[in-house]
Amino acid sequence: MTTRILPAVGDADAARSITTLLSQLPEAEPAAPVADSTSLLDTLARLAGESLEELPEVVLVHERIGPVPALELIREVALRFPAVGVVLVSADASPGLYSAAMDSGARGLVALPLSYEELTQRVQAAASWSLGVRRHLGHSGDVFTGPGGIVLTVSGAKGGVGTTLTAVQLALAARASGMTTALADMDLQAGDVASYLDVQFRRSIVDLAGIQDISPRVLQDAVFSHDTGIGLLLAPGDGERGEEVNDRAVRQIVSALRNRYEVVVIDCGTQMNSANAAAVEMGDTTVLVTTPDVVAVRAAKRMVRLWDRLQIRKAEETVMLVNRFNRNTEIQPALIERITGTRVARSLVPANFKELQSAVDAGRMQDLEAKSTVKQALWGFAGELGIVKAPEGNDKAGRFRGDRGSIGVRRRRGGALKGES
């Protein structure tokens, strides 16, 4: 039987060496190497979305892959695609690294420089394990779910543009449509999700930061079950404790949430650190909220460029949501799109704070009236993103899942923003 192998190698010379040797393995079908962790996860998610049978039996992860470290990437692949055998390729073949790789979910370790015999042995062992897992899943009631739930991150171009309001309403919309939903507050120093939903809960995301293996029971203890049915993972009450949450912890937390919920909405706030940067990188869809004014649009442009420099999200993969929109403003969505290089959502949130004031002051955003134009726009945006279930016979609400290029743009005429290009 042919073994499909997907190498993840960032170094060009190493990629050529590995590809050449893989092509010599018996009954092997190596794919073209992917150059970074994001490409690997995107490729696996796309293949799983097409058909579970399309997934490769073996993934080779080179030690210098980036931007996600190799062991963290192995853990992510093992959690999201449990029937794929992962093999680490490293110059360090020490027992310590071998043990760490196994703990992360790898099925083997191949030492550099590569030898034909060792590579053949490790690939065949991982492939046999993968086939065994798939046969087991095929004969049981446990369905292999591939990429798991949808992870949606919401960030703000600057403070006060409506980031948390957007995240809360998107989560409420997903839950109201019948999707199991979690809302995580990763604005670690100034998170306000608890205030918007009238919640007092002693546990927070910090309680998960030091745990090596987040089991469903451990996750359940840290998540607050809100009256609306949303699972809330809150920011710490003491902002300085946010420093305890690093990028490694975030990757484990997001993976655990993805495996339990159909929709995971993450409020990343407006300040970038290693923790919420990791969340943005892991997200299936990234929303950046701005208002149609010069200061906010320039801040949005800075944020997009920051993500690009950090190699966590390209501009064209970001969905821009325009909040407090007014048809009479000089800065229209088409201009924002041109300046930032992002895709502006078709849904535009109107400037109507009077509708929100009573719900905000009471800390009960779940009580916002259905006739509110702000709520209608945000829930329409949820449908545009594909995080709500469509009525029977209508597939429009789900068509955006896994397709970052499908968010439409409402083109409008607008003036120029001086000094921007």
C-alpha positions as CSV (number, residue, x, y, z in Angstrom):
1,M,0.0,0.0,0.0
2,T,1.3,3.5,-0.9
3,T,2.3,5.6,2.1
4,R,1.6,9.4,1.6
5,I,4.2,11.5,3.3
6,L,4.0,15.3,3.9
7,P,7.4,16.9,4.9
8,A,7.4,20.2,6.8
9,V,10.9,21.7,6.4
10,G,11.8,25.3,6.5
11,D,15.4,25.0,5.3
12,A,15.7,24.7,1.5
13,D,18.8,22.5,1.6
14,A,17.3,20.2,4.1
15,A,14.0,20.1,2.1
16,R,15.9,18.9,-1.0
17,S,17.8,16.3,0.9
18,I,14.7,14.9,2.7
19,T,12.6,14.9,-0.5
20,T,15.3,13.1,-2.4
21,L,15.6,10.4,0.2
22,L,11.8,10.0,0.6
23,S,11.4,9.4,-3.1
24,Q,13.6,6.4,-2.7
25,L,11.5,4.7,0.0
26,P,9.5,1.7,-1.1
27,E,5.8,2.4,-1.9
28,A,6.2,6.0,-0.7
29,E,4.4,9.0,-2.2
30,P,6.0,12.1,-0.8
31,A,4.2,15.5,-1.3
32,A,6.0,18.8,-2.0
33,P,7.4,20.1,1.3
34,V,5.6,22.9,3.2
35,A,7.9,25.6,4.4
36,D,6.3,26.7,7.7
37,S,3.9,25.6,10.5
38,T,1.0,27.7,9.2
39,S,1.2,26.1,5.8
40,L,1.3,22.6,7.3
41,L,-1.8,23.1,9.5
42,D,-3.6,24.9,6.6
43,T,-2.8,22.0,4.2
44,L,-3.9,19.3,6.7
45,A,-7.2,21.2,7.4
46,R,-7.9,21.6,3.7
47,L,-7.3,17.9,3.0
48,A,-9.4,16.9,6.0
49,G,-12.2,19.2,4.8
50,E,-12.2,17.6,1.4
51,S,-12.2,14.0,2.7
52,L,-10.7,12.3,5.7
53,E,-9.1,9.8,3.3
54,E,-7.1,12.6,1.7
55,L,-4.9,13.1,4.8
56,P,-1.4,11.8,4.6
57,E,-0.4,8.8,6.7
58,V,2.9,10.4,7.8
59,V,4.0,14.0,8.5
60,L,7.7,14.7,8.9
61,V,8.5,17.8,11.0
62,H,12.0,19.2,10.7
63,E,13.6,20.6,13.9
64,R,14.0,24.1,12.5
65,I,10.4,24.5,11.3
66,G,8.9,27.9,12.2
67,P,7.4,30.1,13.4
68,V,5.8,27.5,15.7
69,P,8.5,25.4,17.4
70,A,8.7,21.8,16.3
71,L,7.5,20.2,19.5
72,E,4.6,22.6,19.8
73,L,3.7,21.9,16.1
74,I,3.8,18.2,16.7
75,R,1.4,18.6,19.6
76,E,-1.0,20.7,17.5
77,V,-1.0,18.2,14.7
78,A,-1.5,15.2,17.1
79,L,-4.5,17.0,18.7
80,R,-6.2,18.2,15.6
81,F,-5.4,15.2,13.3
82,P,-5.1,12.2,15.6
83,A,-4.9,9.6,12.8
84,V,-1.8,11.2,11.3
85,G,1.6,9.8,12.3
86,V,4.2,12.5,13.0
87,V,7.9,11.9,12.9
88,L,10.4,14.5,14.2
89,V,13.7,15.0,12.2
90,S,16.4,16.4,14.4
91,A,20.2,16.5,14.8
92,D,19.6,15.9,18.5
93,A,18.9,12.2,19.1
94,S,19.3,12.4,22.8
95,P,16.9,10.4,25.1
96,G,15.6,13.7,26.5
97,L,14.4,15.0,23.1
98,Y,13.1,11.6,22.2
99,S,11.0,11.6,25.4
100,A,9.8,15.2,24.8
101,A,8.8,14.3,21.2
102,M,6.8,11.3,22.4
103,D,5.1,13.3,25.0
104,S,4.1,15.8,22.3
105,G,2.5,13.1,20.2
106,A,5.3,12.1,17.8
107,R,5.5,8.5,16.6
108,G,9.2,8.5,16.1
109,L,12.4,10.5,15.8
110,V,14.9,10.4,12.9
111,A,18.4,11.6,13.5
112,L,20.3,13.9,11.2
113,P,22.2,13.3,8.9
114,L,19.5,11.1,7.5
115,S,20.1,7.4,6.8
116,Y,18.0,5.4,4.4
117,E,17.5,2.5,6.8
118,E,16.4,4.6,9.8
119,L,14.1,6.8,7.8
120,T,12.4,3.8,6.2
121,Q,11.9,2.2,9.6
122,R,10.4,5.3,11.2
123,V,8.2,6.1,8.3
124,Q,6.8,2.6,8.0
125,A,6.2,2.4,11.7
126,A,4.3,5.7,11.8
127,A,2.3,4.6,8.7
128,S,1.4,1.3,10.2
129,W,0.2,3.1,13.4
130,S,-1.8,5.6,11.3
131,L,-3.5,2.8,9.4
132,G,-4.3,0.9,12.6
133,V,-5.9,4.0,14.1
134,R,-8.0,4.7,11.0
135,R,-9.2,1.1,10.9
136,H,-10.2,1.4,14.6
137,L,-12.1,4.7,14.0
138,G,-13.8,3.2,10.9
139,H,-15.3,0.3,12.9
140,S,-16.3,2.3,15.9
141,G,-18.9,5.0,16.6
142,D,-16.1,7.5,17.2
143,V,-15.9,9.7,14.2
144,F,-12.6,11.2,13.3
145,T,-13.3,14.9,13.2
146,G,-10.2,16.2,11.5
147,P,-9.6,19.9,12.1
148,G,-12.2,20.2,14.9
149,G,-14.2,23.3,15.6
150,I,-13.8,26.7,14.1
151,V,-11.4,29.1,15.9
152,L,-12.2,32.8,15.3
153,T,-10.0,35.5,16.8
154,V,-11.2,39.1,17.3
155,S,-8.7,41.9,17.7
156,G,-9.0,45.7,17.8
157,A,-7.0,48.2,15.8
158,K,-6.9,50.3,19.0
159,G,-8.7,50.7,22.3
160,G,-12.4,51.6,22.2
161,V,-13.3,50.3,18.7
162,G,-15.7,47.6,20.0
163,T,-13.5,44.5,20.1
164,T,-15.1,42.8,23.1
165,L,-18.7,43.8,22.1
166,T,-18.0,42.2,18.7
167,A,-16.6,39.0,20.2
168,V,-19.5,38.6,22.7
169,Q,-22.2,39.1,20.0
170,L,-20.5,36.7,17.6
171,A,-20.4,34.1,20.4
172,L,-24.0,34.7,21.2
173,A,-25.0,34.4,17.6
174,A,-23.2,31.1,17.2
175,R,-24.8,29.7,20.4
176,A,-28.2,30.9,19.4
177,S,-28.0,28.9,16.2
178,G,-27.3,25.7,18.0
179,M,-23.5,25.6,17.8
180,T,-21.6,24.6,21.0
181,T,-19.6,27.7,21.6
182,A,-16.8,28.9,23.8
183,L,-15.7,32.5,24.3
184,A,-12.1,33.0,25.6
185,D,-10.9,36.3,26.9
186,M,-7.2,36.7,26.0
187,D,-7.0,40.4,26.6
188,L,-5.0,39.2,29.6
189,Q,-4.4,42.5,31.4
190,A,-7.7,44.3,30.7
191,G,-10.3,41.7,29.7
192,D,-13.9,42.8,30.0
193,V,-15.9,39.7,28.8
194,A,-17.0,39.0,32.4
195,S,-18.2,42.6,32.8
196,Y,-20.2,42.4,29.5
197,L,-22.0,39.2,30.6
198,D,-22.4,39.9,34.3
199,V,-20.1,37.0,35.5
200,Q,-18.2,36.5,38.7
201,F,-16.0,33.5,38.6
202,R,-12.8,32.8,40.5
203,R,-11.1,30.6,37.8
204,S,-9.5,32.1,34.7
205,I,-7.2,31.1,31.8
206,V,-4.2,31.4,34.2
207,D,-5.4,28.2,35.9
208,L,-4.6,26.3,32.7
209,A,-1.3,28.0,31.9
210,G,1.0,25.6,33.9
211,I,-0.8,22.4,33.0
212,Q,1.1,20.2,30.6
213,D,-1.8,18.1,29.4
214,I,-5.2,19.7,29.5
215,S,-7.8,17.0,29.8
216,P,-11.5,17.5,29.2
217,R,-12.1,17.5,33.0
218,V,-9.4,20.1,33.7
219,L,-10.8,22.3,30.9
220,Q,-14.3,21.9,32.3
221,D,-13.2,23.1,35.7
222,A,-11.7,26.3,34.3
223,V,-14.6,27.2,31.9
224,F,-17.7,29.0,33.3
225,S,-21.0,27.7,32.0
226,H,-23.0,30.9,31.3
227,D,-26.8,31.0,31.3
228,T,-26.8,31.5,27.5
229,G,-25.0,28.2,27.0
230,I,-21.7,29.7,26.1
231,G,-18.6,28.3,27.8
232,L,-16.5,31.3,29.1
233,L,-12.8,31.1,29.7
234,L,-12.1,34.4,31.4
235,A,-9.1,36.7,31.7
236,P,-7.5,36.9,35.2
237,G,-8.9,39.4,37.6
238,D,-5.4,40.6,38.5
239,G,-3.9,41.8,35.3
240,E,-0.3,41.2,36.2
241,R,-1.0,37.4,36.3
242,G,-1.6,37.6,32.5
243,E,2.2,37.3,32.2
244,E,1.9,33.6,33.4
245,V,0.1,32.8,30.1
246,N,2.7,32.2,27.3
247,D,2.4,31.2,23.7
248,R,2.9,27.5,24.6
249,A,0.1,27.6,27.0
250,V,-2.2,29.3,24.5
251,R,-1.5,26.7,21.9
252,Q,-2.6,23.9,24.3
253,I,-5.6,25.9,25.5
254,V,-6.9,26.7,22.0
255,S,-6.4,23.1,20.8
256,A,-8.3,21.8,23.9
257,L,-11.2,24.3,23.2
258,R,-11.2,23.4,19.5
259,N,-11.6,19.7,20.3
260,R,-14.6,20.3,22.6
261,Y,-16.5,23.1,20.9
262,E,-17.9,23.7,17.4
263,V,-17.1,27.4,17.6
264,V,-14.3,29.1,19.6
265,V,-14.4,32.9,19.7
266,I,-11.2,34.5,21.2
267,D,-11.1,38.2,22.3
268,C,-7.5,39.1,21.7
269,G,-7.9,42.8,22.7
270,T,-5.7,45.5,21.2
271,Q,-2.3,44.8,22.6
272,M,-0.1,42.1,21.0
273,N,2.0,39.8,23.1
274,S,3.3,36.3,22.6
275,A,0.1,34.7,24.0
276,N,-2.6,36.4,21.8
277,A,-0.2,36.4,18.9
278,A,-0.2,32.6,19.1
279,A,-4.0,32.7,19.2
280,V,-4.1,34.8,16.0
281,E,-1.8,32.4,14.3
282,M,-3.9,29.4,15.2
283,G,-7.2,31.0,14.2
284,D,-9.1,29.7,11.2
285,T,-10.4,33.3,10.7
286,T,-9.0,36.5,12.1
287,V,-11.2,39.6,12.5
288,L,-9.7,43.0,13.0
289,V,-12.2,45.7,14.3
290,T,-11.7,49.3,13.3
291,T,-13.8,52.5,13.2
292,P,-13.9,54.7,10.0
293,D,-11.6,57.4,11.3
294,V,-8.0,58.3,10.5
295,V,-6.5,57.3,13.8
296,A,-8.1,53.9,13.9
297,V,-7.4,53.1,10.3
298,R,-3.7,53.9,10.8
299,A,-3.7,51.7,13.9
300,A,-5.3,48.9,11.9
301,K,-2.6,49.3,9.2
302,R,0.1,49.1,11.9
303,M,-1.5,45.9,13.4
304,V,-1.7,44.2,10.0
305,R,2.0,45.0,9.3
306,L,3.0,43.7,12.7
307,W,1.2,40.4,12.1
308,D,3.0,40.2,8.7
309,R,6.4,40.8,10.2
310,L,5.8,38.2,12.9
311,Q,4.6,35.8,10.2
312,I,1.5,35.0,12.0
313,R,-1.1,36.4,9.6
314,K,-1.0,37.9,6.1
315,A,-3.1,41.0,5.3
316,E,-5.2,39.2,2.7
317,E,-6.1,36.5,5.3
318,T,-7.5,39.1,7.7
319,V,-11.2,40.2,7.7
320,M,-11.7,43.8,8.6
321,L,-14.9,44.7,10.4
322,V,-15.9,48.4,10.3
323,N,-17.7,49.5,13.4
324,R,-19.7,52.7,14.0
325,F,-20.2,53.1,10.3
326,N,-21.9,56.2,8.9
327,R,-22.6,56.7,5.2
328,N,-21.6,60.3,5.5
329,T,-18.0,59.7,6.7
330,E,-15.2,60.4,4.4
331,I,-13.4,57.1,5.1
332,Q,-15.5,54.4,3.4
333,P,-14.9,50.6,3.5
334,A,-13.3,50.5,0.0
335,L,-10.6,53.0,1.2
336,I,-10.0,51.0,4.4
337,E,-9.5,47.9,2.3
338,R,-7.0,49.7,0.0
339,I,-5.0,51.2,2.8
340,T,-4.7,48.0,5.0
341,G,-4.7,45.3,2.3
342,T,-7.3,43.3,4.1
343,R,-10.8,42.2,3.1
344,V,-13.5,44.4,4.5
345,A,-16.6,42.5,5.6
346,R,-19.9,43.1,3.8
347,S,-21.6,43.6,7.2
348,L,-21.1,47.1,8.4
349,V,-22.0,47.9,12.1
350,P,-23.9,51.2,12.4
351,A,-23.0,54.0,14.8
352,N,-25.9,53.7,17.3
353,F,-24.6,53.5,20.9
354,K,-28.0,54.5,22.3
355,E,-29.2,51.0,21.5
356,L,-26.3,49.5,23.5
357,Q,-26.1,51.8,26.5
358,S,-28.6,50.1,28.8
359,A,-27.2,46.6,28.1
360,V,-23.6,47.8,28.5
361,D,-24.3,49.6,31.8
362,A,-26.2,46.6,33.2
363,G,-23.4,44.3,32.0
364,R,-25.9,42.0,30.2
365,M,-25.1,42.1,26.5
366,Q,-27.2,38.9,26.1
367,D,-30.3,41.1,26.8
368,L,-29.7,43.4,23.8
369,E,-33.0,43.7,21.9
370,A,-33.3,41.7,18.7
371,K,-34.5,44.8,16.9
372,S,-31.2,46.5,17.6
373,T,-29.5,47.5,14.3
374,V,-26.0,46.9,15.9
375,K,-27.0,43.4,17.0
376,Q,-28.5,42.6,13.6
377,A,-25.3,43.7,11.8
378,L,-23.1,41.7,14.1
379,W,-25.2,38.6,13.8
380,G,-25.3,39.0,10.1
381,F,-21.5,39.2,10.2
382,A,-21.5,35.9,12.1
383,G,-23.4,34.3,9.2
384,E,-21.0,35.8,6.8
385,L,-18.1,34.1,8.7
386,G,-19.9,30.8,8.7
387,I,-20.1,30.4,12.5
388,V,-23.9,29.9,12.6
389,K,-25.9,27.0,11.3
390,A,-27.9,27.8,8.2
391,P,-31.6,26.9,8.1
392,E,-32.4,23.7,6.3
393,G,-32.1,24.1,2.5
394,N,-29.9,27.2,2.9
395,D,-26.1,26.7,2.9
396,K,-25.0,30.3,2.8
397,A,-24.2,30.6,6.5
398,G,-21.7,27.8,6.3
399,R,-20.0,28.5,3.0
400,F,-17.1,30.5,4.5
401,R,-15.7,27.8,6.7
402,G,-12.2,27.0,5.8
403,D,-12.1,29.4,2.9
404,R,-10.4,32.6,3.9
405,G,-10.8,34.1,0.5
406,S,-14.6,33.9,0.4
407,I,-15.5,36.9,2.5
408,G,-17.2,39.3,0.2
409,V,-16.5,43.1,0.2
410,R,-19.1,45.7,-0.1
411,R,-17.6,48.4,-2.4
412,R,-18.5,51.9,-1.6
413,R,-17.3,55.3,-3.0
414,G,-15.1,57.2,-0.6
415,G,-12.7,60.0,-0.4
416,A,-8.9,59.8,0.0
417,L,-7.0,59.6,3.2
418,K,-4.1,62.0,2.8
419,G,-0.6,60.6,3.2
420,E,-1.7,56.9,3.0
421,S,-0.7,54.5,0.3
